[in-house]
């Protein structure tokens, strides 16, 4: 049975993702036409630092959530979050995305 609320929410999220993708592609093409340099040395350095800090903050936050989840399960017998595997997968995905940003 399909819940209408989740169907609407999923549609709104999909439309948002597509809209953001179209806007990013449009902005990139406009910058190329105007001759704006997409990657110079300073931009690469700032972007690299921002990506590194974002990666570390996100990873440490998710690891702290996993530790809290484990400790809560061991001492209180219940999970703090019902998203243990989601946290593990999000750490893995974020680490892959982090390395992809440095390659690109």
PyMOL commands that set and color helices and strands:
alter all, ss='L'
color gray80, all
select helices_A, chain A and resi 4-34+41-76+84-103
alter helices_A, ss='H'
color red, helices_A
deselect
rebuild
show_as cartoon
